[in-house]
Structures are given as C-alpha cells and as structure tokens.
Amino acid sequence: MDKKKIVVVGAGVTGLTVAYRLLKSGGNFEVVVLESEKQTGGKLKTSRFAGLLLDEGADAFLARVPWAKDLFDEIGISEEFVSPSSRSASIWINGSLEPLPSPNVLGIPLDPDSLPSQLLNSDDALKIKQGGKPSKAIPEGTDVSIGSLVRDCVGDSVFELFVDPLLGGINAGVVDEMSCETMAPQLLEAARHEEGLITALREAQQNSDPESPVFYTHPNGMGHIVEKLTEQISGSIRKDSNVISINHTNKQWVLETNTGSETADAVVLATSAQNAAKLLTSVSPTSSSRLSDIEHASVSLVSFAFKNSDISIPKDQSGFLVPRSAGMLMTACSFSGNKWAHLDDGSQTLIRVSSGRVDDQRHDRLSDEELVKHLTDDLAITLGLDSQPLEFRVTRWPTALAQFKIGHSQRMKETIDLLADEAPGVFISGSYHFGVGIPASVRSGNEAAVSVIEKFGIN
C-alpha cells in the first residue's frame, strides 16, 4: 500500500490516542496532528498551585473500565499511578454533611438500613428492600433517562438526595434527561434483572474486589499522562495550527489552516462537537447539523489553599456534593490533600470547588472575584469557614461538557453513518461520543483509528 497521509485535528487525549494507534498499527501511514493551542492535552491540564502540581480539570480516571488503563499500560506509566487515600464522601443535606450511603452504586444505596431513617421516606426504603423492581419491563434496545429509571425503581428521595448530585455534578447535567444507555449502562442492565435493580447491583458488587481501586491519578497530575502520550508521537504534532475549513479536491481532503493548507487521504476530527460541526458544514451538512444539536455545559473550578489552622475539614473524607435543593452555586467540593496523599504537604489544605450545570450558568455571569466570593460564602455555610485563602485560582471551561440525552448512542451511530455517506474519509471522535471521562475519550480515539485502518484495508 502506498503511504497514506492522515490528518488528526485536535491533540486532546482523543486525538493523541488516534495518532498513537495509527502510528503503532503497522500501516503505512504518515500522521499529522494539528493542534490550535500552544500545548497538547485539551481539557487535561496540570499546573503549579500553592507550590504543588494541581490539576485544573479532571484529576483522575476510572480504573474499572479498560480503555484508558490499557493505553497507559502500553506507554509504560501504569506502575506510577496512585489511588485515592480516602474513598468516603459526604453530601450536604438539611444543613449538615451526611455520609454517602455505603455500599452504593452511582449514589444508589444498596442497604437502606445504612441510612438515617429521616433521609428516605418509607416507600422508597421499602422499594430498596424489595429489590428495586421497575414498574414495567424495559425492553432490550430501549434507552431511558437515568432519572426516570432511578425514580421508578427506588424512589424520588434516593434520586434527589444522592444520584442527581453525584451524576448531575460530574456531568454538569440534568439527570432526568440523561441517557442511561450512554452514561450508566450498568443501571439499565441491572434494571432488567428479574429480581430488580438493587438485587442485580448487589450481586455485581459481591462478585467484585472491594479493595480494587475505583480511580487512578498520577502524582505529577494528569498533565504528565498527556506529556508521556505526546512523547510517543511528538514528531507528528504541529501546535498553533488552527484548522479553518475542510474541502475535497482531486481525491484528497484539503484543510485550510492559519498557516497555510494541508492535504490528506483521510481526516479525523478529534475536537469538540461544536468545532467538528463547523468544519463539516460544507462537506457533510447533515452530520454537521446533528453535532450542532448536542448541548454543552460550561463549568468553573476554583482551587483554594488555606492554612491548616484556618480551616477544619473531615479528615476521613475526600469531599462532598451539594444537591440542587440547597440552592448553592457550589456543586461539589474536593479535599485534595485527603483524596491524594501527594497533595498533603502538612502545612496547607487544598480544596477544589466546582460550579455550573447546563441549566445553571450563574457562574458564567460572575467575575473571578465575584465567583470566589460566592464560593467562599458556600464554604462558610458548609464547613464553617471564616478565614481567607492563602491563594486561589479560577479555571473556566466554557462549553466543556457534552450532554448525553436519551437516545444519544443511536443518534451518534446515525451521525457517523451519515458522515461516511456524505464525506467518506472523514471521521469524528471526541468526548461527546461515549460519555464523560478519560476512558470514554480514549475509547472514541481507539474506534476512530480502527475506522481509518479498515478504510485502507489493513488487518
């Protein structure tokens, strides 16, 4: 086979994965990665704060799904990972911090007796004790919202107190609209169990290793993972290269950039859905329109450093969640030093506070100073804080989190098929495909690379 030139647009973790897989495939590929920013990594970013390396975005990845861990095994960094020092977390309920139920799956308590009786109404507690059977069967191939499934199987109080703050906070979304098939397929499968959701989740937990880590990070931050992945393909990456348009001429794709033009036999758009939609306008208007329809949430993350003597936090807790009903700007608070041993230097307490949901963008209307003031007020209410931080850092992530609504997986399959018809040789991948998190982004990169390889007939 003649050498085929593949241009990957975007050097976030998805684009880096695509390039790595193509270069390691054994195919006769020239791979060029065009990145608009001055650095690789996309939303994975680590920088020095209060003398320590602290992540500005995701600070961990799921250990119990394969895609990210398999990739990091291959590039030789898995032995360096560490797991959280504390697995316990709390939730702000009725003016106090209450422990998340234990055991739980995505916030769903598996034992109602582990909860204070006043938290669950008697009907919901009974639903859990009886196995959490849905009111009607959910046929195979049918998607439902996480909210409707949880409310039906275990009640409104479980959903509103635990599940919505957890999943709604992670994805900055409306869990009553969130696709169960995409975001929590294990719940959909469990709800189809003849004995009910809770019974199935209990059985799955009994068959798992309770000591195995749920999350991993790197002591030098998630940015270190980006650096190591970038090293594998560094000669292929062109930074400060912003792709403006894509067209098809003389059996090749032509990408116009801020520095000139680039030709390719195939193109992988490893960007946000919004950017992919813009670039596809002229070559695949149907898929462009579909990608434009994916809603996104903006979030803000404020990191604080306090003197240990100025703040008191639960020593056995990794952080806490805040439900919608509290009315606070804060959606979650992470105690970085409790969570990760390498972030406890003995003299200061590091806290990361999140804000923003797709239907609550108050944080976007605030200046950095106003945002910090609102969040320190929330910390005063929840932790009794009455001191000023030694240092703070505001990180804003505009339109960062795709919203995975009911039927998302099917719509993505249809969009990919439409793109193959309208623009054969152009592929899409990104964090809007398989769900939130690093493993899902790596999975999307893997699949895009496989599609390119199959196009050129390589086994």
N, C-alpha and C positions, 0 to 999 in steps of 0.2 A: 504494500500500500504506500502510495506517495504520502509524504508528510502532510498532515492536516493541521491547519492553524486554528486554535480555539481561543477565543477571547472571552475571559470571565470579567464581568462588570461588577465590581464590589469586592473588597478584601476584608469583610467581616468574617466571622467564623464559618459561615456558609460558603462564601466564595473561596476562602483558603482551603476548605475541605474539598471543594470541587477541583481546584487546581492540583492539590496533593494527590487525589485519587487518579486524575488523568495522567499525571507525571509518573505515578507508580504502576500504572495499568499494563505497561509493556507495549502500548500502542505507539505508533509513530506520530506523536503529537508535538507541535510547538504550542506552548501555553503562554498566553499573555494575560496578566491580571491588571485591570485598570481601576485604580482607586482614587476617588476625588479628594480625599483628605491627605494630610501630611503623614498620617500613621495608619497602620492596619489595625484590625480588631473590631471596628464598628462600635457596638454598644458595650463591648468588653474593654474596660479602661481602668487601669490602676495608677494611682499617683501618690506622692508622699503627702501625708497629712499628720500633723502633730508628731512629726518625727518617725512615723511608721508608714508602711505601704498599705494603703486602704483602697478598696475597690470603689469606683464611682457608679457602677452598675451592678450587674449580677455578681454575687460574691461566692457562688458555689454552683455545683451541678448535681443532678440526681445520679446516684450511684447504682440504682437498681434497674435501670434500663441500659441497653448495651451500647448505643451508638457513640456517645462521647467517650466512654471509658475504653471502648475498643480502639478508637482513633488514638487516644493518648497512650495506650499500651504500645501501639505501633511506633510512635515517635519517641518512646523511651522515657516518659516522665511520670508514669503511674506510681512508681515507688516513692515519689516525692510528695504525693497527696496526703492530706490530713483530713480527719473527720471532726465534726463539732465536739467541743468539750462538754457541752450541755445539750440534751435533746428536749428538755422541758420548756414549754412556753405557756403564756397566760393570755387571757382575754379580758378586756375592760367591760365588766357587766355590773350594772346597778351601782356604780360608784366605787368599785373595788376591782382589783386584779384577781381573777379566778383562774386556776389551772385549766388548761385544755384537757378534755376528758382523756383518760388513759385506760385501756387502749382506744385508739381512734384511727379511722382511715379517712383522710381528707377532711378531718374535723368531725366525722360521724362517730359518735360514741358507740362502742360495741358492748358496753356494760352500763346500763342506766343507773345501777347501784353505786357506780363510782362518782356520780354527780350529786351535788347538794340538791335535796328534794325540791327546793323552791325554784330551781332553774328550769326544769322541764315540767310541763303540765302532765297530768296523769294519763291522758290519752296518748301522748307521744311516748311516754315511758313504757306504756303497755305495748305500743307498736314495736318498740325495740325488743322487748322481752318475747314477743310473739314471732320474731324473725324478720320483721320489716318487709312483709309481702306487699307488692303493689296492688292497687285496687283492680287493675286489669293487666293482662299479659302485654309485654312489649315485643312485637314481632321482630324476628331477625331482619336486619337491614333497615330498621327504623331508628331514626335519631330523635331524641327528645332533649329538652333542656335539663341541665343539672338541677336547676331549681325545682322544676315540676317533679322530677324523679324523687328527689330527697324529700320534698314536702309530702308526696304521696306515700312514700314508704315509711318515713319516720317522723313526719310532722313539721309544722311551721317553726316551732321553737328551736328544734335542732338546726334547721336551715338558717334561721335568722341569727342565732347566737354563735354558731360555730362554723358552718360551711360557707356562708356568704362572706364573713370577714376573712376567712382563710383564702378561698379561691378568688373571691372578688378583689381582695387585696393584692394577691400575686399577679393577677392579670389586669388589674385596674378596670374591672368589667362589671356588667350586670349579670349575675349568675342565673337569674331567672330566664335569661336569653341565651345562655352559654351552651354550646354543643357538648353533650355528654360523649358522643362518639369521638370527638377530637380531643377534648380536654380531660375526660375521665372515663375512658373506655372500660376500666375495671369495674366501675359502678354499674354501667349498662349491662355488662356480662353478669355481674352478681345479682342484679335485679331480675334476671331471667331464671335464676336458680329456683327450683320448685319449692324450696323451703324459705325463700325470701332473701332480700338484700343482706341483712345483718348476719344471717346464718352463713351465707356464702363468704362474706368478708371475714367472719371468724375462722372458717375453715382454711381460707387462704393464709391468714395470719399464723395459724397453728403450723402450717407447712413451711413457713419462712423462718430464717435465722434471726432471732430478735437482736442479736449482737452485731449483725452486719450493718455497716454504715448506710445511712439514708442519703447523705450528701458528702461531697468532697470539695476541697479547695486546695490551692497551692499557697504555701507560706509567703511567697512573694506576690500573691494576688493573681487574679485571673488573667491579668495582662501578661504574666510570664508564660502562660499557655499559648497566648497569641504569638509571643516572641518566638517560642520554640517551633510552632507551626509555620510561622513566616520564614524561619531559617531553612526549612525544608524546600521552599520554593522561591527563595529571595531573588534569584536572578530573573524571575518571571514577572515581578511586580513593578508597576510604574505608578508612583504616587503623584498626587497633584494632577491627575488625569481625569477630568470631568467629561463624561460622555453626554453629548448634547442631542444626538439623533442617531437612528439606525435606518438604513435603506438597503435595498437589494439591487445589485448591478452586476451584470456579466457573471452570473452564477456564484457570486460572492456577496457576503454581507459587508457593508461599509459603515463604520462607526465614525461619526464626526465628534472630535473632542476639542477641548480648549487649546490644545497644542497642535492640532492637525487632524489627520484621518488614519484609520486603522482598518485593514481588510481582514476577513476571517471566513473560514469554511463553516464554522458554527459559532454561536454566541450563547453564553449562559448569563442571564441577568440574575445575579445574586445580590439584589438590592431590596429595599423596602417595596411593598406592593405599590405605593404611590409613585415611586420613581420608575418602577417597571412599567406601570400603566402609561406614564408619559412617553417612555421610549418606544412603546409598542403602538402608539397612536396611528402611525402611518402604515405599519406592516401587518398589524393584527388588531383592527379596531374593536372587534368583538371581545377578545380576551382583555384588551386594554380597558374596556368599559367594565367588565366583570371585576378586574383588580381594583379599579377606582371605587367600586361599591363596598370594598372591605373597610369597615370603620376602624379608626385607631384612637387610642387614648394617649394623652400626654401625662407625664408624671414628673414629680420633683423629688429629689433626695437630698436631705440636709444632713451632713455629718457634723457632730459636735464632739469636742474634747473638754471634759471637766476635770478639775482636781478631784481626786478620790474623796477628799474630806468635804467637798461641796455637794455631793450627790449620793443618794443611797438607792441602790438597785438590788433586787433579789439575787443573791449570789448563785443560786442554782438554776437560774432562768436564762434562756437565750434571747428573750424578748417578749413582746406581747402584741396582740391585734386589737383593733378598735372597730366595733360594728357600726353600721350606718346610723343606727338609732341613737348613738352617742352625740351625733351632730358635730363632731370634731373635724378639723382639717386633716389631722394625722390619721393615716390608715394602718400604720404598723410602726413599731419601734424595735430595733435590734440592738442588743447589748454586745457589741463587737468583741470585747475582751472576754466575756463569759462564753461566747459562742466559739471563739477561736483562740487557743492558748497563745499563739504567737502575737496576738494583738493586745495582750495584757502585759504592760511594761512595769506594773507595780506602782506607778505614780499618778496615772490618769485613767479616766473612764471614757471610752469611746462609744458613742451612740450614733446609729443611723436611723433617721426618721423619714418615712415615706409619706407622700400625699398625692392625691389625684386619682380619679376614676373617670371612666368615659362619660359619665353623667354628673360629674362633679369636678369642674375645672376652675374652682375658686383660686387655686394656687397659681394658675396662669395669669390671673389678673393682679397679682401682688408683685411688688418689687422684691428683690432679695431680702432687704431689711425687713419689709413687712412680713414676708414669709417666715423668716427666722423668729420674729416677734410672735406670730400666731402659733408656731410650733413650740416655742418655749412656754407659752401660756398653756398649751395642751400638756406639756411635760409637768408643769406646775400642778395641774389638776390630777394627773395620773400617778406621778412619782413624788409629789410634794416638793418639787424643785423650787428653790428660792435664790439661786446663785446664777451668775452669768458664766457662759462658757469661756474657757481659755482661748478657744479658736472655733471657728465654724467654716463650713464650705458648702456652697449651694451648687448642686448639679441638676440641670434641667434636661429632660429627654422629651422633646416635642414629638408628637405623633409616633411614639416609640412602640406601643404595644397593640398589635392587631387584635381585633375582637372576633372570636370564633363562635359565630352564631349557629343556631340549629341548621343542619344540612351543609355545614362548611366543607366537610370532606368530599361530598358528592359534587358540590359546586367547583371545588378545586380540580377534581378529576375531569369534569366537563371543560373547564378553562384550559387545562393542559391539552386536551384533545382538540379543542378549537384552535389553539396556538399551533399545534402540529399541522393542522389543515391549512391555516392561513399563512404561516411563516415557518415552513419546515427548515429545521436547522437552528431555530432559536428556542431556547429552553429557559424556564424560570425556576428559581428556588429561593428560599428565604425563611425568615422567622414567622411568616404569615401562613405557612403551609401546614405543618403537622402539630402546631401548638406552641405554647410558651416554653422557653428554656433552651439551654445549650444543646442537650441531646437531640431535641427536635430539629434544631438548626443544622446540626451535623448530619442527621438522617436525611434532611432535604438536600444537602450537598451531595451525599452519597448517591441518592436517586438521580439527581441531575447528571452526575458523572456517568452513571450506568447508561442513561439515555443517550448521551453523546457517544459512548463506546459502542452501544448497539447500533446507532445510526451508521457508523463506519464499519460495521461487520466484524468487530473484534470480540473474540470469545473471552 
